[in-house]
Amino acid sequence: MNVKVVYLARLREALGCSEEVLTLASASPTLGDVLTLLRERGEPWSYELGEGRAVRAAINHEMAASDAAVCAGDEIAFFPPVTGG
């Protein structure tokens, strides 16, 4: 199954791309599976998306936790937390 992955703000610059289509082999992947797949690429992916880094995720514009299900055609966005005022 294919999903669209979007990288925003500092992640776009650090990873050198703003979006990509990712093919997932699992029949019922989670957001955590996507993160694992991306981290396995090595640096800078493993650092920027690593445990303890300030990164949030959304699936189809809805905030999501690592156990959230991912479906074919979903758009997954990774971004640093933002504050406003």
N, C-alpha and C positions, 0 to 999 in steps of 0.2 A: 504494500500500500504506500501511496505517496502523500506527504504532507508538505505544506509550505512553511518554512522557518524564517522568521524576520528578526533581525538584530537591530536594536535601537541605541541611540546615544553613544556612550563610550564603547559599548560592545561592537558596534558597527566599525568603529575606527580600529579597535584592538584586534578584531578578527579579520579585518580587511574585506568584509562583504556586508551588504545590507540585507540580502535574502538569498535563499536557495530552496530547491526542492529536494527533500530527503526521502529515500526509500527505506521503509521499515519492514523487516522480515517477520516480526512477531504477528500472530493473528489477533492479539488483543493487547496492544502496547499501552503503556502509561506515559505520562510526562516524564517520570523518572527514567524510563527506558530510553527516551529520546536524549535526556541529559547524559546518561551513561554512554550512549553511542557517540555523542559529540565529544565528551571528555576523552574517550579512547583515541581520538585523533592526535593527542599529545598537545604540546605547547603551540599556540597560546590558549587553545580551547580548554585544556585541563585546568589551567590557572584561572582564566576569566569566568568559567562556569563551575568552578570547583566549590566543594563544601565550604561553608563559612563566608563565601563572597556575597556581596550585596547585589543579588540578582533576583528579579521577580519574573514571573511567567504568566502568560495569558493564552488561553485557547479560544479562538474566535472572539476576541475582545473581552473575554471574561477571565478575571483572575483565577488561577488554578494552582492546586497543590501537586506535589510529585506523584500522588496516587491517582490523579485524574486520568480518565480514559481518553485515548487519542483515536480518532476515526479518520478514515480515508478522506482526503480533501480538506482536513482541518488546517487552520492557520495558527501556528504557534509563534508567539512573540516573546523574546527575552529582552529585558531592559533593567537598568539600575532603578532603584527606588527614587521617586521624585517628590519634592515638597513644593508647595506653592503658598502664595499669600496674597 
